Each structure stands twice: as C-alpha cells, then as structure tokens.
Amino acid sequence: MPGPARRRLVVGAVIVDDLDAPTRLLAARRLSGPSPVAGRWEFPGGKVEPGESPQEALVRELREELGFTARLGREVLNPEAATWPIAERFEMRIWFAVPADGVPTLGEVHSEIRWLACDRIGMLDWLDADVAVLPHLF
Ligand SMILES: Nc1nc2c([nH]c(=O)n2[C@H]2C[C@H](O)[C@@H](COP(=O)(O)OP(=O)(O)OP(=O)(O)O)O2)c(=O)[nH]1
C-alpha cells in the first residue's frame, strides 16, 4: 500500500519594516469567494514549485503577488515540528522579509493589504494555521 501523500509545502513572509527592529508588519487579506480561506488574513506567499528552493519560491511569490523584491531574514521556526501544519494537505514555512527593491503593492490575489503595528496583529481574522504562528513572531 502506498504511504500517505507528502504534504505540499507553502511558504509565507512576515514582511516587516526592519529585520533587526521590526515595528510594523504587512498583513494581506485573501480575496473573498467560495474557498474556506477567502476573506481572511495571511502571510503573503504560496506553493513551492518543483525545482525551487522554499526561499526562491517565496521571493518569486512576493514579486508576483505584491510586485516587490524581498530580502529574507530569519525563519520563524515551529518549536514542535519542522514546519507549521495547515489542515491535511499542506505544511508551511515562514520567513521574515523586508522590501529590498520596490514597495509592496496590492495585486490580484488579495482584496487588501495593511501595515500594522507588531503589537496589533491579534486584531485581524487570520487563517487558522497562522493563528498558531503569531505568538512566535516577536
Ligand atoms: N500564502 C499563504 N497561504 C496560507 C497561509 N496560511 C494558510 O493556511 N495558507 C494556505 C491557503 C492555501 O490553501 C495554501 C496556499 O495556497 P496559495 O493559494 O497561497 O498558493 P499559490 O499562490 O501558489 O496559488 P495557486 O497558484 O496554487 O492558486 O496555504 C499563509 O499565511 N499564506
């Protein structure tokens, strides 16, 4: 019998104003629609494609979705596992990032992007998987 299918890796970015002394982060709201993740807030990113490293995928996704080039900082590690679980089909890895070239700009995959103070992140309706990440950010 084949074993369980490996979960697909999703990468996300905690985009901050400063990697060493962050005061604000950028949250992105997924477009509304029939999907259960619609209308909720996330770390911008997406699925890693075959042949890409997770970091390459994240820089590509940020360019595609928000139109800027990111410089990545440290990874946000889950103290209990190698990745952050997302339901059954996906797992996620997350890195801090700062804009290195260009400015994050609303594109076609989000309805809203919002810079907010790091101590205000609990105010938003984040995706379930992301709620577990929030206490480990700052
Ligand atoms: N990007 C992102 N996806 C997340 C987060 N939290 C979370 O549960 N997810 C889920 C939502 C989706 O089911 C999946 C990522 O899919 P996606 O739609 O962002 O991937 P993608 O940009 O490659 O999209 P596509 O080309 O496959 O349509 O992971 C998060 O913080 N950021």
Ligand as a Chemical Component Dictionary entry (heavy atoms), coordinates in Angstrom:
data_LIG
# 
_chem_comp.id                   LIG 
_chem_comp.type                 NON-POLYMER 
_chem_comp.pdbx_formal_charge   0 
_chem_comp.three_letter_code    LIG 
# 
loop_
_chem_comp_atom.comp_id 
_chem_comp_atom.atom_id 
_chem_comp_atom.alt_atom_id 
_chem_comp_atom.type_symbol 
_chem_comp_atom.charge 
_chem_comp_atom.model_Cartn_x 
_chem_comp_atom.model_Cartn_y 
_chem_comp_atom.model_Cartn_z 
_chem_comp_atom.pdbx_ordinal 
LIG N1  N1  N 0 0.132  32.111 1.172  1  
LIG C1  C1  C 0 -0.353 31.653 2.319  2  
LIG N2  N2  N 0 -1.132 30.530 2.317  3  
LIG C2  C2  C 0 -1.594 30.119 3.509  4  
LIG C3  C3  C 0 -1.287 30.775 4.729  5  
LIG N3  N3  N 0 -1.907 30.114 5.743  6  
LIG C4  C4  C 0 -2.584 29.083 5.210  7  
LIG O1  O1  O 0 -3.290 28.254 5.796  8  
LIG N4  N4  N 0 -2.387 29.080 3.827  9  
LIG C5  C5  C 0 -2.994 28.112 2.913  10 
LIG C6  C6  C 0 -4.012 28.730 1.995  11 
LIG C7  C7  C 0 -3.903 27.877 0.752  12 
LIG O2  O2  O 0 -4.726 26.714 0.937  13 
LIG C8  C8  C 0 -2.452 27.447 0.732  14 
LIG C9  C9  C 0 -1.571 28.331 -0.123 15 
LIG O3  O3  O 0 -2.101 28.479 -1.353 16 
LIG P1  P1  P 0 -1.916 29.787 -2.258 17 
LIG O4  O4  O 0 -3.218 29.987 -2.958 18 
LIG O5  O5  O 0 -1.395 30.945 -1.474 19 
LIG O6  O6  O 0 -0.795 29.289 -3.250 20 
LIG P2  P2  P 0 -0.400 29.866 -4.686 21 
LIG O7  O7  O 0 -0.215 31.369 -4.554 22 
LIG O8  O8  O 0 0.760  29.042 -5.141 23 
LIG O9  O9  O 0 -1.716 29.648 -5.530 24 
LIG P3  P3  P 0 -2.082 28.730 -6.770 25 
LIG O10 O10 O 0 -1.202 29.179 -7.880 26 
LIG O11 O11 O 0 -1.860 27.312 -6.348 27 
LIG O12 O12 O 0 -3.540 29.065 -6.966 28 
LIG O13 O13 O 0 -1.990 27.560 2.075  29 
LIG C10 C10 C 0 -0.488 31.935 4.695  30 
LIG O14 O14 O 0 -0.200 32.576 5.717  31 
LIG N5  N5  N 0 -0.044 32.333 3.475  32 
# 
loop_
_chem_comp_bond.comp_id 
_chem_comp_bond.atom_id_1 
_chem_comp_bond.atom_id_2 
_chem_comp_bond.value_order 
_chem_comp_bond.pdbx_ordinal 
LIG N1  C1  SING 1  
LIG C1  N2  DOUB 2  
LIG C1  N5  SING 3  
LIG N2  C2  SING 4  
LIG C2  C3  DOUB 5  
LIG C2  N4  SING 6  
LIG C3  N3  SING 7  
LIG C3  C10 SING 8  
LIG N3  C4  SING 9  
LIG C4  O1  DOUB 10 
LIG C4  N4  SING 11 
LIG N4  C5  SING 12 
LIG C5  C6  SING 13 
LIG C5  O13 SING 14 
LIG C6  C7  SING 15 
LIG C7  O2  SING 16 
LIG C7  C8  SING 17 
LIG C8  C9  SING 18 
LIG C8  O13 SING 19 
LIG C9  O3  SING 20 
LIG O3  P1  SING 21 
LIG P1  O4  DOUB 22 
LIG P1  O5  SING 23 
LIG P1  O6  SING 24 
LIG O6  P2  SING 25 
LIG P2  O7  DOUB 26 
LIG P2  O8  SING 27 
LIG P2  O9  SING 28 
LIG O9  P3  SING 29 
LIG P3  O10 DOUB 30 
LIG P3  O11 SING 31 
LIG P3  O12 SING 32 
LIG C10 O14 DOUB 33 
LIG C10 N5  SING 34 
# 
